Amino acid sequence: MASLPTRVPIPANGVDYRNKIVLAPMVRSGELPSRLLALKYGADLVWGPETIDKALIGTTRAVNPRTKTVDFTRVSSNGLKNPVLSLDQRESLIYRLHPAREGKKLIYQIGTSNPVTAVAAAKLIAGDVAGIDVNAGCPKPFSTSGGMGAALLKTPETLCSILRALVAEVGEPFKIGVSVKIRLLETPEETETLVRSLCATGITGLTIHCRTTPMRPRQRAIREQLRMIGQVCKENGVACLMNGDVTSRTDGLASAEEYGVNGAMIATAAETNPSCFREEGVLPWQEVVKEYVKTSLEVENRFGNTKYLLGQMVPGKVPEYKRMMAAKSFTELVQSLGYDTEETFVQMAKGVDELLELGTFAKPVLSKAEKKRLNKEAAVLDVDKARTKQEADGPGDSNARKRTAEVAELDMPHDALREMGPGSLNGQASVLAV
């Protein structure tokens, strides 16, 4: 009697990717409202957007009492240069998740190029998610230029070292799974060799985007290698998901069965209409858009991101599209879509506008001269605070030398201080763009 294939054990706080139809990781399109909507309509798991490890390192984790979300924030470079900005404006939101509504169905995808920073970043968020997924498939320059994303396919030794480190130093201590998302290589033989190496690192899941690195979404996905990849994963006890041209839950389940893999990711179709995860089929865009706006208001989503997603979801030829694209606040957005007859929407929009300083709550735009004057005044106040703290600490205090250096730095002419960059103020590190 033939023995059954082995399975990599699923950690206690992790999740099995088998028999799952999931939301793919997408920059901008994978923010919190999109994930919550996908789950509402039946997605089994959701991947967050790729977040670079160095962007997460140095963030502060806090529970937001208004939204009930967990927010990872840091002082932005713009905030450091402009002390007169409000605290909300000075802080940059790097990642937001909702423990109650996403539960243990969220996979954090990390952009990384080395094991050290990958582990440092993953440890910060591992307690809030069901898994860590390494992005080794993004072909866009912002990722590959740093040796991340699809660039890791050219350095398989580095990729494997990242996965081994994450498994040993994050996955095992936090009892969650580590997975990887890759693309096809030039030949089936190269792809097979890579998949076998990856499966040997201790990962619980592997997603194959059925396109090579140079290919773009408009080009048809290549599925001829799927059976081989699925078989290699099965031999090693690793769950295998497929990605590329999957349009619905029904399509994903049928394709997974046809090609012998364990499940599928939906990307573009979910961006257009997240109700594609429903077994019963998609809902009219009007119903989905209304739910998306409501969800965005509930979690105080960034207006620009909300508007971008609506641009994908609202058909371009309908009257609502042009009105929606002209909106500059949530209040105007609610009006443009015809929700202003519902008091709940009106009040929620007003509240978020006030919080985010949009529309009638937007602060006047200052001239360069006014900004310079206010920043100089703020710098003087910082000098006074630093000196007061130094005097309170006393000359023997361990913080005195550090504080003295800060005072000397803040005593410099403001233009010279600005030239030193945001990393010079208060020991803050420069912020890497995600």
Secondary structure, 3 states (H helix, E strand, C coil): CCCCCCCCCCCCCCCCCCCEEEECCCCCCCCHHHHHHHHHCCCCEEECCCEEHHHHCCCEEEEECCCCEEEEEEECHHHHHCCCCCHHHHEEEEEEECHHHHHHHEEEEEECCCHHHHHHHHHHHHHHCCEEEEEECCCCHHHHCCCCHHHHHHCHHHHHHHHHHHHHHHHHHHCCEEEEEEEECCCHHHHHHHHHHHHCCCCCEEEEEEEECCCCCCCCCCCCCHHHHHHHHHHCCCEEEEECCCCCHHHHHHHHHHHCCCEEEECHHHHHCHHHHCCCCCCCHHHHHHHHHHHHHHCCCCHHHHHHHHHHHCCCCCHHHHHHHHCCCHHHHHHHCCCCCCHHHHHHHHHHHHHHCCHHHCCCCCCHHHHHHHHHHHHHHHHHHHHHHHHHHCCCCCCHHHHHHHHHHHCCCHHHHHHCCHHHCCCCCCCCCC
